[in-house]
Amino acid sequence: MQALSITFCNCALLVRRNSVGNRNRVNLSFISSSSSSSSAPTLICRSKSKSQTDSLRVLEWDKLCDVVASFARTSLGRQATKKKLWSLDQSFDESLKLLEETEAAIKMLDHGSFCLDLSSIQISLVEWGIRNAKRKMSLRADQALEVASLLRFFDNLQLDLKAAIKQDGDWYKRFMPLSEMIMLPVINRSFIKLVEQVIDVDGKIKDSASSELRLSRERVQTVERKLQQLLEAIVRSQKANESVMVVAEIDGRWCIQTSSSQLTSVDGLLLSSGSGGGTASEPIAAVSMNDELQSARASVAKAEAEILSMLTAKMQMDLDQIDDVMKYSIQLDVINARATYSRAYGASHPDIYLPPEDGVDSESLSAGEPSPANNFSGEESLPRKEWLLYLPRCYHPLLLHQHKKRIRKKQEAVKYHKTADTVSGAPPVPADFQIAKGTRVLVITGPNTGGKTICLKSVGLAAMMAKSGLYVLASESARLPWFDNIYADIGDEQSLLQSLSTFSGHLKQISVSLFLCPCHALSQFNICLLSSSQCFFLLVNLQEIISHSTSRSLVLLDEVGAGTNPLEGAALGMAILESFAESGSLLTMATTHHGELKMLKYSNSAFENACMEFDDLNLKPTFKILWGVPGRSNAINIAERLGLPCDIINSARELYGSASAEINEVILDMERYKQDYQRLLNESRRYIRISRELHENLLTAEKNINNHATRERLKMRQELTQAGSMARSTLRRTLQQFRVSAAQSSRSKVATQLKTTKDGDNATPSPSMVARRPVSEDSAQKGNTKLPEIGDSVFVSSLGKKVTVLKVEQSKKEILVQVGIMKMKVKLADVVA
């Protein structure tokens, strides 16, 4: 086989070692090897904005901006959303404020009483109305109506916020800073009422706007009616004419239109002749009435212009406030777009923090000390605040958007009974990113799949989403640093929807071609290497990243060290990554196939390894990350499963060597151990979750039992209290009836005795009357009658029977007596001695 060689066109790449501080640094310089060559490439220093733009392009940030902007409800809101997201020029405090705005908008949407949807308002008409007012030009009726609609929308939003605050005063703080933004502008309600009084919902001025307008419109209607009657009468009089004659309006004047080019017998003015040979004439009798109609329409236009001038003057009095309302409305639309997108995709609020300027955290481990976290990155190994970057179950936003889009299309097809696309695609698989503090460079290895590139893009997009005020598509506990810039050097711009890489596709084609035409297949089996010019510009881009990155930057490198001789590429990749680890960016994530880069972790604790899991049986990536494990090469195994001839496979394995095969076996065992550990860890988490659920259910059951017992005791107490009240009421009523009947009986007996003693003046009182005299305190003090004592049996006139005295209360002039099984108090006046 002919040896393949790579030459850089008239340029040499120099990797120099800086002896200062024994730190490895990379100096990329391009030196012309031939001064006489006129075709030597010239180094063009790109500006920082250019490198950032290239990074945003390869990360497909523009596509994500379009997706988020589609949730804005106005055209100006969509433009502002794209512009704001694309800029990525926010400071840390501004990013925190943007996240607070998004959180407040989500709370408002969850509250259910607020409407942030501006789709019913044509904001562009409002903008043109404000421009006309500023230029002292008259408004149009539809512009004035949209301005009033916007003011009404903002006024209703203020009323809804005041109602929520009235119910709970804490809502004002919960909705900050949107509550301050909503309450800040002053709405002129009189202008809203004025516009609604003179303009209808269709954007036309009402007849009731002014008496002059009403009279002018009535005059127009009257003249038009007379004109139509006149012209219809003329048409009826021309029945003998063979051509079809109809009444029509041309250029604002009513006339008679014929279907032929022949002149009619109607005297009038020829207005026009159509292309079809027809003519239109204005009868002489209708000329004066048409002139009168034009005059009436001019009066209508003048009256409408006066009304619009009046509205313009009213609007100019509060023009600054109306302009502020429009600006706040666009800002609300932008915030609502971010919030609606975050809710629609189940995103979570990211916990962002500001890393130190020098990139070294005093709480993190030093670069020279070994870190257990570097060797093991389990979810429960460190508290959340000890992670440099923690994104559990992180989705690639564009993949998730495409999946949801396919689901919507399928649902619409089912709804409208259309043929749905059978290839709906599998849902995207989330990845767990867990990078401990002290890690400066993450090396991701693994098979030739799209998983590594997806990981780089997912982290880059998540960082930009958090910086621009968007929620990230990860679990609730997401935490990541605030990056000042995100740089990406991703040369492989393959489709993320492919399950296998380009490498596997080439092998599959080659395996088929070998059976058809072996010689032709071997001629097509070329190793794709970057051309010298492509490699040159790739290195230029890398040099820009190195020069522009800071201690707060995120650098994403795909296939670092590729495109040249493997040994030189590995050496270059090691030097570049060591440079970033020592004094480069805050975090560098690199993908590679060079085995030498996997060994950096074991000599420098600032490095961490991770690999993408691959299903060897189905030849499909699982898109799961195995932390702390270097990836193994599966090229020979994949080629064998894809059907490459056995002699080629055996020859490749012999050339690959037994030592490399043993290393792959060790890595395979590590992957298996890692998978077993992860499986056991997931089981333990599941059991812990089940035990927590059972414990919570037990606590809930205990609480329900206690609440039930409390309710039963309260219910029983209420029933006893109610029964006692009813018994006391019944007893009181019975006793009252008994007292009334006893008093009546006593009075009847006394009356009978008095009647018997009336017959004689000197008659002697009966013994019963003498014996039963009322006992009172005065009589007792005089010695006439003594007070009853405890245990005495006395006669109570109100009861009509004898009772036993239990207690004497002389101060209250009462005694406590017992009547059968009852005890009661009676007055001394009712006691008869």
C-alpha positions in Angstrom: 0.0 0.0 0.0 1.2 3.5 -0.8 2.0 5.4 2.3 -0.2 8.3 3.1 1.4 11.6 4.1 0.1 14.9 5.1 1.8 18.1 4.3 0.8 21.6 5.4 0.9 23.9 2.5 4.0 26.0 3.0 3.4 26.1 6.8 4.7 24.3 9.7 3.1 23.7 13.1 5.4 24.4 16.0 4.6 22.9 19.4 6.9 24.6 21.9 7.5 23.9 25.5 7.6 26.9 27.8 10.2 26.3 30.5 8.7 29.0 32.8 7.1 27.3 35.7 7.4 23.9 33.9 4.1 24.5 32.3 3.3 23.1 28.9 1.9 25.7 26.5 1.0 25.7 22.9 2.3 28.3 20.4 0.6 27.9 17.1 2.7 29.8 14.5 2.5 29.5 10.7 5.9 30.0 9.0 6.3 30.2 5.2 8.7 27.5 4.1 9.4 29.1 0.7 9.7 32.8 0.3 9.3 32.5 -3.4 6.0 30.8 -3.3 3.2 33.2 -4.1 0.5 30.8 -3.2 1.4 30.5 0.5 -1.7 31.1 2.7 -1.7 34.3 4.7 -2.8 34.2 8.4 -5.9 36.2 8.8 -6.6 37.1 12.5 -10.3 36.8 13.1 -12.0 39.0 15.5 -13.5 37.7 18.7 -17.0 38.2 17.5 -16.2 36.1 14.4 -15.0 33.2 16.6 -18.1 33.5 18.8 -20.3 33.6 15.8 -18.7 30.4 14.4 -19.2 28.7 17.8 -22.9 29.7 17.9 -23.3 28.4 14.4 -21.8 25.0 15.0 -23.8 24.6 18.2 -27.0 25.5 16.2 -27.9 28.3 18.7 -29.7 30.2 15.9 -32.1 27.3 15.5 -32.9 27.2 19.2 -33.4 31.0 19.1 -36.0 30.5 16.4 -37.7 27.8 18.4 -38.0 30.0 21.5 -39.0 33.1 19.4 -41.9 31.1 18.0 -43.5 31.2 21.4 -43.7 35.0 21.3 -47.2 36.3 20.4 -46.3 39.4 18.4 -44.1 40.1 15.5 -42.0 42.6 17.4 -41.8 40.2 20.3 -40.4 37.5 18.1 -37.8 39.9 16.6 -36.8 41.1 20.1 -36.6 37.5 21.4 -34.2 36.5 18.6 -32.1 39.6 19.0 -31.8 39.2 22.8 -31.1 35.5 22.7 -28.5 35.8 19.9 -26.5 38.5 21.6 -25.4 36.5 24.7 -23.8 39.6 26.1 -25.4 39.4 29.5 -23.4 39.9 32.7 -23.8 37.6 35.6 -26.3 39.9 37.4 -28.2 40.4 34.2 -28.5 36.6 33.7 -29.8 36.3 37.3 -32.4 39.0 36.5 -33.5 37.3 33.3 -34.0 34.0 35.2 -36.0 35.9 37.9 -38.2 37.3 35.1 -38.7 33.9 33.6 -39.5 32.4 37.0 -42.0 35.2 37.8 -43.7 34.7 34.4 -44.0 31.0 35.0 -45.6 31.7 38.5 -48.1 34.1 36.8 -49.0 31.5 34.2 -49.4 28.8 37.0 -51.5 31.2 39.0 -54.1 31.1 36.2 -55.5 34.7 36.7 -53.1 36.5 34.4 -53.1 36.7 30.6 -49.7 37.5 29.1 -50.9 36.6 25.6 -50.7 39.6 23.2 -51.7 37.7 20.1 -55.0 39.6 19.9 -53.2 42.9 19.5 -51.5 44.0 16.2 -48.4 45.5 17.9 -47.1 46.8 14.5 -50.1 49.1 14.1 -49.4 50.4 17.6 -45.8 51.1 16.6 -46.9 53.0 13.5 -49.5 54.9 15.4 -46.9 56.1 17.9 -44.6 57.0 15.0 -47.3 59.1 13.3 -48.1 60.8 16.6 -44.5 61.7 17.1 -44.3 63.1 13.6 -47.5 65.0 14.3 -49.3 63.0 11.6 -52.9 61.9 12.0 -53.7 58.5 13.3 -55.6 55.9 11.3 -58.7 54.5 12.9 -57.2 50.9 13.1 -54.1 52.3 14.7 -56.0 54.2 17.3 -58.1 51.1 18.1 -54.9 48.9 18.5 -53.4 51.6 20.8 -56.5 51.5 23.0 -56.5 47.7 22.9 -52.9 47.6 24.2 -53.7 50.1 26.9 -56.8 48.1 27.9 -54.7 44.9 28.0 -52.1 46.5 30.3 -54.9 48.0 32.4 -56.5 44.6 32.9 -53.1 43.1 33.7 -52.7 45.8 36.5 -56.2 45.1 37.8 -55.5 41.3 37.9 -52.3 41.9 39.8 -54.0 44.2 42.3 -56.8 41.6 42.8 -54.1 38.9 43.5 -52.2 41.2 45.9 -55.5 41.9 47.7 -56.0 38.2 48.3 -52.4 37.7 49.4 -49.9 40.5 49.7 -47.0 38.2 49.2 -47.8 37.8 45.5 -46.2 41.2 44.8 -42.9 39.8 45.9 -43.4 36.5 44.3 -44.0 38.1 40.9 -41.0 40.4 41.1 -39.6 41.9 39.0 -42.7 41.6 36.7 -45.0 43.1 39.3 -42.9 46.3 39.3 -42.8 46.4 35.5 -46.6 45.9 35.3 -47.5 48.5 37.9 -45.0 51.2 36.7 -46.8 52.7 33.7 -49.8 55.0 34.2 -52.8 54.1 32.0 -55.0 56.9 30.7 -58.4 55.2 30.9 -60.2 58.3 29.5 -58.3 57.9 26.2 -59.4 54.2 26.1 -63.0 55.1 26.7 -62.8 57.9 24.1 -61.5 55.6 21.4 -64.0 52.9 22.3 -66.8 55.5 22.0 -65.8 56.7 18.5 -64.3 53.6 16.9 -66.0 50.2 16.6 -64.4 46.8 16.9 -63.9 46.6 13.1 -61.7 49.7 13.2 -64.3 52.0 11.6 -65.4 55.3 13.0 -68.9 55.1 14.5 -71.8 57.3 13.3 -72.2 58.5 16.8 -68.7 60.0 16.9 -70.1 63.4 15.9 -73.3 64.9 14.6 -71.6 66.2 11.5 -70.4 62.7 10.6 -73.8 61.2 11.2 -75.5 63.8 9.0 -72.9 63.4 6.2 -73.2 59.7 6.1 -77.0 59.9 6.1 -76.7 62.3 3.2 -74.4 59.9 1.3 -76.8 57.0 1.9 -79.7 59.1 0.7 -78.0 60.3 -2.5 -76.8 56.7 -3.3 -80.3 55.4 -2.9 -81.7 58.0 -5.2 -78.9 57.4 -7.7 -79.6 53.6 -7.7 -83.3 54.2 -8.1 -82.7 56.6 -11.1 -80.3 54.3 -12.8 -82.4 51.2 -12.3 -85.3 53.1 -13.9 -83.2 54.0 -16.9 -82.1 50.3 -17.3 -85.7 49.2 -17.2 -86.6 51.7 -19.9 -83.9 50.2 -22.2 -85.4 46.7 -22.4 -85.4 46.8 -26.2 -81.6 47.0 -26.1 -80.0 43.6 -26.8 -76.9 44.2 -24.6 -77.0 43.5 -20.9 -77.1 46.7 -18.8 -76.3 46.8 -15.1 -75.9 49.5 -12.5 -72.3 49.8 -11.3 -69.9 52.1 -9.5 -66.7 53.1 -11.2 -64.2 55.5 -9.6 -66.7 56.6 -7.1 -69.4 57.5 -9.6 -72.6 55.5 -10.3 -73.1 54.6 -14.0 -74.7 52.1 -16.4 -72.4 49.3 -17.6 -73.2 47.4 -20.8 -71.8 44.1 -22.0 -71.2 45.2 -25.6 -69.3 48.0 -27.2 -72.3 49.4 -29.0 -73.5 52.8 -27.9 -76.8 52.9 -26.2 -79.6 55.3 -26.6 -79.0 56.7 -23.1 -77.7 60.2 -23.2 -74.6 60.4 -21.0 -70.9 60.6 -20.6 -68.7 57.7 -21.6 -66.6 56.8 -18.6 -64.6 53.8 -19.8 -64.6 50.8 -22.1 -63.5 47.5 -20.7 -61.2 45.0 -22.4 -64.1 42.7 -23.0 -65.7 45.2 -25.3 -68.2 46.6 -22.7 -68.8 50.3 -22.0 -69.8 52.3 -19.0 -71.6 55.6 -19.3 -72.9 58.1 -16.8 -76.4 59.4 -17.7 -76.8 63.2 -17.9 -79.6 62.9 -15.3 -77.2 61.3 -12.8 -74.3 63.8 -13.2 -75.5 66.3 -10.7 -76.5 63.6 -8.2 -73.0 62.0 -8.6 -71.4 65.4 -8.0 -73.6 65.8 -4.9 -72.5 62.3 -3.8 -68.8 63.3 -4.1 -69.5 66.4 -2.1 -71.2 64.3 0.6 -68.4 61.8 0.7 -65.9 64.7 1.1 -67.9 65.9 4.1 -67.7 62.4 5.6 -63.9 62.3 5.0 -63.6 65.7 6.6 -65.6 64.7 9.6 -63.6 61.5 10.1 -60.3 63.5 9.7 -61.5 65.9 12.4 -62.2 63.0 14.8 -58.9 61.3 14.1 -57.1 64.6 14.6 -58.8 64.9 17.9 -57.7 61.4 18.9 -54.2 62.2 17.8 -54.1 65.3 19.9 -55.4 63.3 22.9 -52.8 60.7 22.3 -49.9 63.2 22.0 -50.7 64.4 25.6 -49.7 60.9 26.9 -47.4 59.9 24.1 -44.4 59.1 26.4 -46.5 56.9 28.7 -48.0 55.0 25.7 -44.6 54.5 24.3 -43.5 53.1 27.6 -46.5 50.7 27.6 -45.5 49.4 24.2 -41.9 48.8 25.2 -43.0 47.1 28.4 -45.5 45.0 26.4 -42.8 43.8 24.0 -40.6 43.0 27.0 -43.4 41.1 28.6 -43.9 39.2 25.3 -40.2 38.3 25.3 -40.3 37.1 28.9 -43.5 35.2 28.2 -41.9 33.5 25.3 -39.0 32.2 27.5 -41.5 31.1 30.2 -43.9 29.4 27.8 -41.0 27.5 26.1 -39.6 26.5 29.5 -43.1 25.2 30.6 -43.8 23.4 27.3 -40.6 21.4 27.4 -40.5 20.7 31.2 -37.4 22.7 31.8 -36.1 23.5 35.3 -34.7 26.6 36.9 -30.9 26.4 36.8 -28.8 27.3 39.8 -26.0 29.4 38.2 -23.1 30.7 40.1 -20.2 33.1 39.3 -16.8 31.2 39.3 -13.7 33.0 40.5 -11.8 35.1 38.0 -8.7 33.0 38.3 -10.6 29.8 37.7 -9.4 28.3 41.1 -12.0 27.8 43.8 -10.7 28.0 47.3 -13.1 25.3 48.3 -12.1 22.9 45.5 -9.2 20.5 45.5 -5.9 21.7 44.3 -4.6 20.4 40.9 -1.8 18.4 42.5 -3.8 16.5 45.0 -5.6 13.3 44.1 -9.4 13.6 44.1 -11.7 10.7 44.8 -14.4 12.5 42.9 -12.2 12.4 39.8 -12.2 8.7 40.0 -15.8 8.3 40.8 -18.7 10.5 39.9 -21.8 9.0 41.3 -24.9 11.2 41.8 -24.9 10.7 45.6 -21.1 11.0 46.1 -21.0 14.8 46.5 -23.5 17.5 47.6 -24.9 19.5 44.7 -22.9 22.6 45.5 -19.6 20.6 45.3 -20.1 20.0 41.6 -18.5 22.3 39.0 -21.3 21.4 36.6 -24.3 19.2 37.4 -26.9 18.5 34.8 -28.9 15.4 35.6 -31.1 14.0 32.8 -30.1 16.8 30.4 -31.7 16.8 27.0 -30.5 18.2 23.7 -33.1 20.9 23.1 -33.2 20.6 19.3 -33.6 16.8 19.5 -36.4 17.1 22.0 -38.0 19.8 19.8 -37.9 17.5 16.8 -39.4 14.6 18.7 -42.3 16.8 20.0 -42.8 18.1 16.5 -43.1 14.5 15.2 -45.6 13.7 17.9 -47.7 16.7 17.1 -47.7 15.8 13.4 -48.8 12.3 14.2 -51.6 13.5 16.5 -52.8 15.9 13.8 -52.7 13.1 11.2 -54.8 10.9 13.5 -57.2 13.8 14.3 -57.8 14.6 10.6 -57.6 11.0 9.4 -54.5 11.5 7.4 -51.7 9.1 6.7 -49.1 9.5 9.4 -45.4 9.0 9.0 -44.6 5.5 10.2 -41.0 6.5 11.1 -41.8 8.6 14.2 -38.3 8.1 15.7 -37.3 7.1 19.2 -37.4 9.7 22.0 -34.1 11.4 22.8 -32.2 9.9 25.6 -31.1 12.3 28.4 -27.5 12.3 29.6 -26.2 12.9 33.1 -23.3 15.4 33.4 -21.5 15.4 36.7 -18.2 17.2 36.7 -16.6 17.8 40.2 -14.8 20.9 41.3 -11.1 20.7 40.5 -11.8 19.2 37.1 -10.6 21.5 34.3 -10.6 19.1 31.3 -13.1 16.4 30.5 -12.0 13.8 27.9 -14.9 11.9 26.3 -14.0 8.9 24.3 -16.0 6.0 22.9 -17.1 4.4 19.7 -17.8 6.2 16.4 -21.3 7.5 17.2 -23.0 10.8 17.4 -23.2 10.6 21.2 -20.0 12.5 21.9 -21.0 15.4 19.7 -24.5 15.5 21.2 -22.9 15.7 24.7 -20.8 18.7 23.7 -23.7 20.5 22.1 -26.0 19.7 25.0 -23.7 21.2 27.6 -22.9 24.2 25.3 -26.6 24.9 24.7 -27.5 24.5 28.3 -24.9 27.0 29.3 -26.2 29.5 26.8 -29.8 28.9 27.8 -29.0 29.6 31.5 -27.0 32.7 30.6 -29.8 34.1 28.4 -32.6 33.6 31.0 -34.0 30.3 29.8 -34.6 27.3 31.9 -32.5 24.3 31.1 -33.8 20.9 29.9 -32.6 19.0 33.0 -33.8 17.9 36.4 -34.7 20.3 39.2 -31.3 20.1 40.7 -29.4 21.5 37.7 -26.3 23.6 38.7 -23.7 25.1 36.4 -21.3 28.1 36.4 -21.9 31.3 34.5 -19.6 31.3 31.4 -18.6 34.6 29.9 -18.1 32.9 26.5 -18.7 29.5 25.0 -16.3 28.5 22.3 -16.8 25.4 20.1 -14.5 23.7 17.6 -16.8 21.0 16.2 -15.6 19.9 12.7 -18.0 17.0 12.4 -21.3 18.6 11.5 -23.1 15.3 10.9 -26.8 15.0 11.5 -27.6 14.3 15.1 -30.6 12.1 14.1 -28.3 9.4 12.7 -27.9 6.4 15.0 -24.4 5.5 13.6 -21.5 7.7 12.6 -20.2 8.3 9.1 -17.5 5.7 9.8 -20.1 2.9 10.2 -21.9 4.1 7.1 -18.7 3.8 5.1 -18.0 0.4 6.4 -21.5 -0.8 5.6 -21.1 0.4 2.0 -17.7 -1.2 1.7 -18.9 -4.6 3.0 -21.6 -4.6 0.3 -19.2 -3.6 -2.4 -16.7 -6.3 -1.5 -19.2 -8.9 -2.6 -20.0 -7.1 -5.8 -16.6 -5.9 -6.9 -13.7 -6.3 -4.5 -11.2 -4.4 -6.6 -13.5 -1.4 -7.0 -14.3 -1.5 -3.3 -10.6 -1.5 -2.3 -10.1 1.5 -4.5 -12.9 3.3 -2.8 -11.7 2.4 0.7 -9.9 5.7 1.3 -9.1 7.2 4.7 -10.7 10.6 4.8 -8.2 13.1 6.1 -8.5 16.8 6.2 -6.8 18.6 3.4 -4.0 21.0 4.2 -6.1 24.1 3.7 -8.9 22.7 6.0 -6.4 21.7 8.6 -4.8 25.2 8.4 -8.1 27.0 9.1 -9.0 24.5 11.8 -5.8 25.4 13.6 -6.5 29.1 13.1 -9.8 28.6 14.8 -8.2 26.7 17.6 -5.6 29.5 18.0 -8.4 32.1 18.3 -10.1 30.0 21.0 -6.8 29.7 23.0 -6.2 33.4 22.7 -9.7 34.6 23.5 -10.8 32.1 26.2 -10.6 33.2 29.9 -10.8 31.5 33.2 -14.6 31.8 33.0 -15.0 30.3 29.5 -16.3 27.0 28.3 -14.4 25.4 25.5 -15.8 22.5 23.5 -13.4 20.6 21.2 -14.6 17.7 19.0 -12.1 15.2 17.8 -9.1 17.1 19.1 -5.9 16.1 17.4 -7.6 14.6 14.4 -6.9 15.3 10.7 -3.1 14.6 10.8 -0.7 11.9 11.6 -2.0 10.0 14.7 1.2 10.4 16.7 1.5 14.1 15.9 -2.2 14.5 16.5 -2.0 12.8 19.9 1.0 14.9 20.9 -0.7 18.1 19.7 -3.9 17.1 21.5 -2.1 16.4 24.8 -0.3 19.7 24.6 -3.4 21.7 23.9 -5.5 20.0 26.7 -2.6 20.4 29.2 -2.4 24.1 28.3 -6.2 24.5 29.0 -5.8 22.6 32.2 -3.0 24.8 33.5 -4.1 28.3 32.5 -6.9 28.1 30.0 -10.6 28.0 30.3 -12.7 27.2 33.3 -13.9 24.0 31.7 -12.8 22.2 28.5 -14.7 19.3 27.1 -13.0 17.3 24.4 -13.8 14.2 22.4 -11.1 12.1 20.9 -10.1 8.7 19.6 -6.4 9.0 20.7 -5.6 6.5 23.4 -2.8 8.8 24.7 -5.3 11.4 25.8 -7.1 8.9 28.0 -3.9 8.5 30.1 -3.8 12.2 31.1 -6.2 11.6 34.0 -3.7 9.3 35.7 -0.9 11.9 35.7 -2.9 15.1 36.3 -5.9 15.3 38.6 -7.3 18.2 36.6 -8.4 15.7 34.0 -11.4 13.5 34.0 -12.4 10.6 31.7 -15.8 9.6 30.4 -17.0 7.4 27.6 -20.2 6.8 25.7 -21.8 3.5 26.2 -22.4 1.4 23.1 -24.6 -1.7 22.5 -22.3 -4.2 20.8 -25.1 -6.6 19.9 -27.4 -4.1 18.1 -24.7 -1.7 17.0 -26.5 1.2 18.5 -25.4 3.9 20.9 -27.2 4.1 24.2 -26.3 7.8 24.6 -25.4 7.1 28.3 -22.2 8.4 29.8 -20.0 6.2 31.9 -17.9 8.4 34.2 -14.4 7.7 35.2 -14.0 5.0 32.4 -12.0 5.5 29.2 -13.7 4.5 26.1 -12.6 1.5 24.0 -12.4 1.2 20.2 -15.1 -0.9 18.6 -14.1 -0.3 15.0 -13.0 -3.9 14.3 -16.0 -5.5 16.1 -18.4 -3.2 14.2 -16.7 -4.0 10.9 -17.1 -7.7 11.7 -20.8 -7.4 12.6 -21.4 -5.3 9.5 -20.2 -8.2 7.3 -16.6 -7.3 6.4 -14.7 -10.4 5.2 -13.0 -12.5 7.9 -9.6 -12.3 6.4 -9.6 -8.6 6.6 -10.9 -8.7 10.2 -8.2 -11.2 11.2 -5.5 -9.2 9.5 -6.7 -6.0 11.3 -6.6 -7.7 14.7 -3.1 -9.0 14.1 -1.9 -5.5 13.1 -3.7 -4.0 16.0 -1.7 -6.1 18.4 -2.5 -8.2 21.5 -1.4 -5.5 23.9 -4.1 -3.2 22.6 -6.6 -6.0 22.7 -5.8 -6.7 26.3 -6.2 -3.0 27.1 -9.6 -3.1 25.5 -10.5 -6.2 27.6 -9.5 -4.3 30.7 -11.6 -1.3 29.7 -14.5 -3.7 28.9 -14.3 -5.2 32.4 -14.3 -1.7 33.8 -17.4 -0.8 31.8 -19.1 -4.0 33.0 -18.2 -3.2 36.6 -19.4 0.3 36.1 -22.7 -0.9 34.6 -23.1 -3.4 37.5 -22.4 -0.7 40.0 -24.9 1.7 38.3 -27.5 -1.1 38.2 -27.1 -1.8 41.9 -27.0 1.9 42.6 -30.3 2.4 40.7 -31.8 -0.5 42.6 -30.8 0.9 45.9 -32.2 4.3 45.0 -35.4 2.6 43.9 -35.6 0.8 47.3 -34.8 4.0 49.1 -37.5 5.7 47.1 -40.0 2.9 47.9 -39.1 3.0 51.6 -39.5 6.8 51.6 -42.9 6.5 49.9 -44.0 3.8 52.4 -42.7 5.9 55.3 -44.6 8.9 53.9 -47.7 6.7 53.5 -47.3 5.5 57.1 -47.0 9.1 58.4 -50.0 10.1 56.3 -52.1 7.1 57.7 -51.0 8.0 61.3 -52.0 11.6 60.7 -55.4 10.6 59.2 -56.0 8.3 62.2 -55.3 11.1 64.6 -57.4 13.5 62.7 -60.2 10.9 62.6 -60.0 10.3 66.3 -60.0 14.1 67.0 -63.0 14.5 64.7 -64.9 11.7 66.4 -64.2 13.1 69.9 -65.3 16.5 68.8 -68.4 15.0 67.2 -69.2 13.0 70.3 -68.7 16.1 72.5 -71.0 18.1 70.2 -73.6 15.4 70.3 -73.5 15.2 74.2 -73.6 19.0 74.4 -76.6 19.1 72.1 -78.3 16.3 74.0 -77.7 18.1 77.3 -79.0 21.3 75.9 -82.1 19.6 74.7 -82.6 17.9 78.0 -82.2 21.1 80.0 -84.6 22.9 77.6 -87.2 20.1 78.0 -86.8 20.1 81.8 -87.0 23.9 82.0 -90.1 23.9 79.9 -91.7 21.1 82.0 -90.8 22.8 85.3 -92.3 26.0 84.1 -95.5 24.3 83.1 -95.5 22.5 86.5 -95.0 25.8 88.4 -97.8 27.5 86.4 -100.2 24.7 87.2 -99.2 24.7 90.9 -99.6 28.4 91.2 -103.1 28.2 89.6 -104.1 25.5 92.0 -102.8 27.4 95.0 -104.6 30.6 94.0 -107.9 28.6 93.5 -107.6 27.2 97.1 -106.9 30.6 98.7 -109.8 32.1 96.8 -112.2 29.4 98.1 -111.0 29.9 101.7 -111.5 33.7 101.4 -115.0 33.2 100.1 -116.0 31.0 103.0 -114.7 33.6 105.6 -116.6 36.5 104.0 -119.9 35.4 105.6 -118.9 36.5 109.1 -116.9 39.4 110.1 -115.9 37.9 113.5 -115.3 34.5 112.0 -112.1 32.7 113.1 -109.6 31.9 110.3 -109.3 28.3 109.3 -106.5 26.3 110.8 -105.0 25.7 107.4 -104.7 29.4 106.6 -103.1 30.1 110.0 -100.7 27.2 109.6 -99.6 27.9 106.1 -98.4 31.5 106.0 -95.7 32.6 103.6 -92.3 32.7 105.1 -90.3 35.8 104.4 -87.0 37.2 105.8 -88.8 40.2 107.4 -91.2 38.0 109.2 -88.5 35.7 110.3 -86.5 38.6 111.7 -89.5 39.8 113.6 -89.9 36.5 115.2 -93.3 35.7 113.7 -92.0 32.9 111.5 -88.6 31.2 111.6 -86.6 30.4 108.5 -86.6 26.7 107.4 -83.5 24.7 108.3 -81.7 22.0 106.4 -83.7 18.8 106.5 -87.0 20.5 107.2 -90.1 19.5 105.1 -91.8 22.6 103.9 -94.7 23.3 101.6 -93.9 25.3 98.4 -97.0 27.0 97.0 -95.6 27.3 93.5 -95.1 23.5 93.4 -98.2 22.6 95.4 -96.3 19.9 97.4 -93.9 19.4 100.3 -90.2 19.4 99.6 -87.0 18.8 101.6 -84.7 21.7 102.3 -81.1 21.1 101.2 -79.6 24.5 101.6 -80.8 28.0 102.7 -79.3 31.1 100.9 -80.7 33.9 103.0 -78.8 36.6 101.1 -80.5 35.6 97.8 -83.8 34.8 99.5 -83.7 31.4 98.1 -83.5 27.8 99.3 -82.3 24.7 97.5 -84.9 21.9 97.8 -85.2 18.4 96.5 -88.4 17.3 94.8 -88.2 13.6 94.1 -85.0 13.0 92.1 -84.7 16.7 91.1 -83.0 19.5 92.8 -84.1 23.1 92.3 -84.1 26.6 93.8 -87.3 28.3 95.0 -88.0 31.7 96.5 -88.6 32.0 100.3 -91.8 33.8 99.4 -93.2 30.6 97.9 -92.5 28.6 101.1 -95.5 28.3 103.4 -94.7 27.6 107.0 
